[in-house]
Structure formats: C-alpha cells, structure tokens
Amino acid sequence: MAKQQDKRKVILIVAILVVVLVSSMVFAAPSGGGPGGPGGGNMGQIEMSESVINVKLATPTRGDISRDTEFIGKIEPSETVNVFPEISEKVTKIYVEAGDTVQAGDLLFEMDDSDAQLSYKKAQVQYEGTQINNDTTLGSNYEQQLISAENSLKNAQQQMTSARQELQEYNDDSEDELIQAEKLRDRAYDDYITAEKAYDEDPSEENKQKLEEAEEKYLMYRDAVNELEDTDDSQLRSLRNAYKSAQTSYDTALESYNLLKGGSLDDTKASVENSQKSAELTLEESARTLEKYKVYAPISGTVESKNITLYESPSTQTAAYTISNKAQMTVKFNATADAASALSIGDTITITKSGNEYTATIIEIDTKADDTTGLFPIKAQIGDEGEGLLNGVTVKVTAATAKAENALLIDVDNIYYEDGQAYVFTYSDGKAYRTDIQVGMTNAETAVVESGLDENSQIITTWHPDLKDGASVNLMDETSAQDSAADTAEGTVPEGTPVTEGEEQSEQLPEENSSQPAQEAQAQDNNGEASGQEPDQQPGQEG
C-alpha cells in the first residue's frame, strides 16, 4: 500500500508540472508583415485548458474483516508433571537422569523397602490364616454347632417337663395356682400397656374408661400372685422355682437353636465374609505401601530436572523429577478483558519466532483475571510444526481481537476525512458527489461502512486534485486507465486532456522560445494563469 501511495504522489507531481507547462506556454507570432501591418505582429496568446477528470469506479462488497493484536507469549509443553515421592526412605537405585526420554510407567528410582517387605509378609500370613478359619466355620464346624444346639434344646425340654410333673403331683395332679396366676397377671399387664398407649394418642372418655378397667384387672392379678407367693409351704416354693428355672433354660436353648438353624447361617456367612474382607484389605494396603518404594514416570516425555541423590532420603515436599511432554507444545499469553472477550476456544492464532511463523489453536481462556497483572491467561496448542520450539522461550503472538462478519466493506484508500467526518466520492450521471459515511472497524486495507452506502453504490477510486462535489467526470476503462498512468509517469499529457493549437509540439519548441525570460514566466504565475493549485487532501488520511 505504501508503494501505491508513492506511485500516486509521483503521478500527481508530474501531472501538475504538465498542466503548468501547458497553461503557461506563450506562442509569439512570427516577425514580418501580417494583419498588424509592417513591423507589427500579434503577441502570443495565453490559453489555459480545462482539466478533464478521468475516474474508475468500484462497488462495496460483503465479507468478513478482522483486526489483529500482538501479545508476548511463552512456549510451554502441553503437559508438565512434577513427580513427588509419597514416602521418604534411603534411595538405593536411580534409573533416569535429566535429559533422558521416558515412557509412562518407566521406573525412575527405588528406595529401601526392608520394613515394608516384612509388613507385607505378615499381612499375607494373616490373610491365609483367616481364609482357613472361615472355611472351617462354614464346613464341619457349623454342623457340630447345630447338633450341639439341638441336644441342648432337648435336655432343657426334658428338665422343664420333669419339673412341671413334680409340681403337678404335689398339687394333686392339677396346675399350680401361682403359675396360672402369673400367666393371668402377665396378660393383664400387656392389656394395660396397650390401653395406656391408646389413651396417650387419643385421650377420649372411651379410652380413659378402657385404661381404668385394664389397670384394675392387672392390679387384681398382681395381688393374687403376691398372696400365693407368701405361702409358708417351702417345698411348694422349691418346686415352683425349679419349674421356673427349667422353663427359662428351655426358652434360651430354643432361641439359640432357631437362630443357628435359621438366620444364623446367613449371619455366620456374613461374619465370615467380613473377616475375610478385612484380611484382604490389610494385605492390599500393605502391598500398596510396598509399591510406594518404587517411583514410576506418570507420563511419557523428557526429564527436565532430577532432584534426588543416591543413598539419601528425598523430601516428600520436593519434586524428585519434572517430566514434560514436548510432543505437543503450547503457548501461554495474557490479554485484557476486551481482547479475551473477543477470542474464543478454537480460534486460530499466529506465533512468530526468529522470522518463522507457526499456527496454534486456543484451548483455554481463563474466566478470572490474574491477581497480580489483572490480565486473563490464555493457552493455545501449537501444531506439529512447533515441536522444535524450546520450552520457556518468548514469542510474538498475533490474534484477531476485533471481528466483523458479513459487513459492507470498502478500500480504506477511497475514504476522505474533513473535520473528522469520513466521506467518499460516488458517481452518478457523469458527476462526482461527496457522500458522508459512518466508518466502523478498519484494518490496514479495508474498512467497514456502517451507514451512507449500500451494495449498489458506485465509489470513485481515482484520486484527482480537482475532484469535488458536483465535478464532471469521465469514466475510463481498464485499458485507458493503464495508458493514462503510463503517460503521466513519462511526463506526457494524458490522453483526453484538451490542449491549444501548437501545444502538441511544446516539448520541441525553437531554441529562442525556450529562452523565455524568467520574469515573464514569473509574471504569468503571479497572474494565476498557469500557477499550480495546492491539491485537496488525499484519500485515506484524516484531516
């Protein structure tokens, strides 16, 4: 664009000189007789040609435009991992040094695991012992427990039956009054508790009456039991106590047998599984602890640094190794809020380093500004061609931070400015017209027109010093435009420029004519007949 402007300036200067030369040319009549009589002669006449404005046209186009912003970025690997040991024991073996290339899962170094090996063996023995014990519990041992419970139940039943018969024989083959009274008392007590709960939930008169009746009945049977227990017959009391004791033993044996035979098997299995799982977890935990004495590479890449020494214990707070995956490099840069808002994940940016350009795709845009800089960190992944970029180097990042899509576009060189107002010259019916426009975003070559033009507007793209609102213009095609530019560059009058008679030979004037006094030429300039005029402001420059 700079070369284009220089060429236009050259053409302008040459054109002005040609106009001045043609306008100021004085043609003297030859000496001798003529219409003026002897010794007379006609003075040369000064004629000034009217400039003809030849122009070319262009129409606005629809398209996308963007404006780039430059940032300072820093090259980083796509993935960098610091490897920290989980325990601190004496380093016994080192397999990798700084600068080495490793694969994920490669062993980096080992530490002394003597104590961990012993703990693991103990856990293994405990696990195997628990497994054997559980197998026994669910095998013959369970059957023996069930047989034992069944025998205990039979014995308790026989003892209860015997005690009951002795008590009946003593009571003349009738049921014992105290035992019957105790049964009645227990039932009355249950009824009393039920009535009490009903009254608490609904304290109505009906529930109150039922509660009073249940309480009265219970107290009656309780007093009867108390009277029967106060008997002076010691043998009767002994037989009653023996029967009660036998009945309690029977109830206990029956409950144990039912528990073991029915739900107890499931409970036993659950208990066995729980103990087995506990032993298994202990063994697994011991194995994991043992594995911590060997440190492996978590990713594939290049070892950037190593911070361990043989026979010394590493710190769990310091990275033993730093590994970077350089197969895919990234660039990080910081942007203002406006620039970060204009960028999106997936946008393509350009990276420049030492004259070489690389492309990258934005993969991260932080939504929180850095507390120190107040800028938003952005990360982009570089293509495969960036593999040779060194970690940590500074690069120039170019990104499109302003965009307009499907906008009305024109060349910035066709825009004029006056007092801050942008305008162009449009063509209609052989005349040029000044048309004010509203300019949106621009870049080095193109501008967005927000108002003033449409897609059918005919914009004059040719600059001319006499171009103004209402000026008459001639349209020229591509061929004539090229010829006009070439003639102007050679110092000749462009085709189509009107000249007076004899001006065609102005470059080959007789020697005496070429020696016209400077005072006469100066006088003509002072009279304004051939003086050059200062051109209007050129397009593309704001006044």
Sequence and secondary structure as in RCSB ss.txt:
>XXXX:A:sequence
MAKQQDKRKVILIVAILVVVLVSSMVFAAPSGGGPGGPGGGNMGQIEMSESVINVKLATPTRGDISRDTEFIGKI
EPSETVNVFPEISEKVTKIYVEAGDTVQAGDLLFEMDDSDAQLSYKKAQVQYEGTQINNDTTLGSNYEQQLISAE
NSLKNAQQQMTSARQELQEYNDDSEDELIQAEKLRDRAYDDYITAEKAYDEDPSEENKQKLEEAEEKYLMYRDAV
NELEDTDDSQLRSLRNAYKSAQTSYDTALESYNLLKGGSLDDTKASVENSQKSAELTLEESARTLEKYKVYAPIS
GTVESKNITLYESPSTQTAAYTISNKAQMTVKFNATADAASALSIGDTITITKSGNEYTATIIEIDTKADDTTGL
FPIKAQIGDEGEGLLNGVTVKVTAATAKAENALLIDVDNIYYEDGQAYVFTYSDGKAYRTDIQVGMTNAETAVVE
SGLDENSQIITTWHPDLKDGASVNLMDETSAQDSAADTAEGTVPEGTPVTEGEEQSEQLPEENSSQPAQEAQAQD
NNGEASGQEPDQQPGQEG
>XXXX:A:secstr
 HHHHHHHHHHHHHHHHHHHHHHH B    SSSSTT TT      B      EEE EE  EEEEEEEEEEEEEEE
EEEEEEEE  SS   EEEE   TT EE TT EEEEE  HHHHHHHHHHHHHHHHHHHHHHHHTTHHHHHHHHHHH
HHHHHHHHHHHHHHHHHHHHTTSS  HHHHHHHHHHHHHHHHHHHHHHHHH   HHHHHHHHHHHHHHHHHHHHH
HHHHT S HHHHHHHHHHHHHHHHHHHHHHHHHHHHTHHHHHHHHHHHHHHHHHHHHHHHHHHHHHTTEEE SS 
EEEEEE   TTS   TTS SEEEEEEEEEEEEEEE HHHHHH  TT EEEEEETTEEEEEEEEEE SS  TTT  
EEEEEEE GGGGGS TT EEEEEEEEEEEEEEEEEEGGG EEETTEEEEEEEETTEEEEEE EEEEE SSEEEEE
ES  TT  EE    TT  TT BEEE  HHHHHHHHHHHHTT   TT    TTGGGGGG  HHHHT  HHHHHHHH
HTTSS        TT   
